[in-house]
Amino acid sequence: MPEDQTRGKKSASSLKDQDLVSRALNGDQSGYSLLVKKYQKGLHLHIKRTIGDFSGIEDLVQEAFMKAFKALDSYSTNYAFSTWLYKIASNHAIDYKRKKRLATISLDTPISTKDGEIQHEISDDTYRPDQSIEGGQRTTIIQDVIDQLPPKYNRVIVMRHQQEKTYEEIAQELDLPLGTVKAHIFRARRLMYLHLKDKRDSL
């Protein structure tokens, strides 16, 4: 569980976190890596307690880290970094659970009314003629970024997101420790985020 700061006195762990945050904000990649290493297992357990165990939990953990690092400049040292990080993870997990629940509503299931059963009818007001073109452009841009990744990062991203392999399958196929696979995928996503951030207007 995240450590708390009591009576205004910061623990050695909190002070260390603040140093790592400062390093990360200054572009030191080891700052990011050490924070991930420190909190990855705890965040996994935290999300598991929040929404239950399922095969995509590792993705949620890494997505929570990415959200936190993206907003790192908004972190206030008045609070423990762990408290701030766990709050982001909780919100991300709850959002995922909410979207998952909405996605399970079947539009083919009729609605029962006093006059009988009626089908769902949802008007499509989102159609735009250029939508498929824009979607294709977005896919091309993302693929270009994937192609530019270093080989060890490119292959794990392709296996995870295009071939839809599990972390365990990737580790077995590449003969790598599971922790190394997770680290490579996290760093690959970080590099992709940095590249895509510069192309935001094109997406």
N, C-alpha and C positions, 0 to 999 in steps of 0.2 A: 504494500500500500504506500501511497505517497507520504513523504515525511512532512510534518507541519512545523511552522516556526512559532514558537511560543514566547510570550513576554518580550517580543521585539528582538530576541537573540536568535541569530541564524546559526544553524548547525554547520558543521564542517562540510557535510554533503551538499547543503544549499549553496555555500560559498563556492564549492568546486563547480557546481552546476552553472553558477553565474559567470565563472571564469570561462567555462566551455561555451556558453551562450555568446559571450563577448568575442571569443575566438572565431566562432561560427559566423557571426555578423561581420567580422573583418575578413571573411573569405577563407578561413582556415578549415579545410575539409575534415581534418582530424577532430575538430570540435564537434561537428555533426556526428561523425562515426562513434566517438566516445559516448555521446548522449544516447545514441541508438543502442549501443551495446549495454549501457547501464539500465535502460528502461524497457527494452524489447520484451523480455520475459514477463515483467510485471504488467505491461500494457496488454499483452496477450491474455493473461489471466483476468485482467480487469474487463476487457471486452467480452471475454467468455462468460463472465458473471453477469454482464449487462444484457446480452442477447442470446446466450447459449452457445454451445459448440457446433461448428459446421465447417465444411471444407474450405471456405473462403476467408477464414478468420485471419490468416497471415496477410492477405491483401488488405483487410481493414486496418490491421496494425500499421502496415507501411503507409497506407493512405492517411492515417491519423498523424504519423510522423511528418509526412509531406505537408499536410495542412498546418501543423505547428511550425515547421521551418519556414513556410511561406509567410506566416504571420509573426515570425520571430522578433521583428523590430517593434511589435506592439506589446511584447512581454514586459511586465513591470516587476522590477526586483523587490517591490514591496511584498511580493508573494513568493512562495516556494515554486520553483520551476516545475516540480513534479505535480503540484496541485493544478497548475495552469495546463500542463500537458494532459493530465488525466481528464480534465474537464473537456478539452477538445476531443479526446478519444471517446468520451461518453456521448457527446453530442453527435459525433460522426456515426457511432454505432446505432444510436437511436434513430437517426435519419435513415440509415440503411434499412433498419427493421421496418420503419414506417413505409418506405418505398417498396420494400419486398412484400409487405402486406397488401398494399394497393395493387401491386402487379399480379396478385393471385386472384383478383376478382375476375371472374369469367364473364365476358360479354355475351357468351352463348347461353348462359343460364337465364331463363325467363324470370320476370318479376311477378310475384303473385299479388293480385289486387282483388277487390270485391267483385269486379266484373270479369275476372278470369286472369289469364296470364298474358303478359306483354313482353316483347323483346326490348333489350337496351337499344336506344338509338342515340348515337353521339355524332353531332355534326362536326365535320372536319373544316374548321376555320383556320387551320394552320398551313394549308397547302399553298405553296408558292412555286411557280413554274421553274424558278432557278434553283430550287432546293436540292435536286439531285446533282446538279452541276457543282454547287457549293460543297455538297457532301463528298463528291469525288475529289475536289481540290483539297479538302481537309484531309482525306485519307492519304493523298499523295504527299502532302507536307509532313504528316506524321511518319509515313514510311521512309521519307528522305532522312528524317531525324534518326530513325531506328538504324538505317543503313550507315549513318555516320558514327554510330557508337563503336567503341573499341570492341574487337571480336569477342572477348570473354563476356562483355555485357550484352552485345547484340544477340548472341546465341541463347542466353537465358531469357531475354525478353521475348524473342521469337517463340521459344518453347512454351513459355508461360502464357502469353497473350494471343498468339496466333495458332499454336498447336494445342493450347488449353491443357497442358500437362500440369500435374500437381508438383509441389516443391519436392516431394519425395521421389517422384518419377524422374525429375530433372537431375537430382543428386545421383540417383542410381545410373542413369544413362551417361552422365558426364564423369562418373566416378569421383564425385566431389563430396566433401562433408556438407550436411544439410545447412549448417550455419553459413558456410561459404556461399552456397546458392542464394540464401536469403540476403546476404550482404551484397552480392553482385546485383541482384534484382533491385534492391533499394538504391544502390549507387547509379544503376542504369536509369531508373525513374527520375532520380535527382538530375542527371545530365540531360534527360529529355525535357524536364521541366525548364531548365535553364535555357535550352535551345528554343523551346516553344514559346517561352515568355517573350523573346525577341520577335517572334512571328505572330504575336497575338492578333494583330489587325488582319492577318490573312486567314485566320481560323473562323 
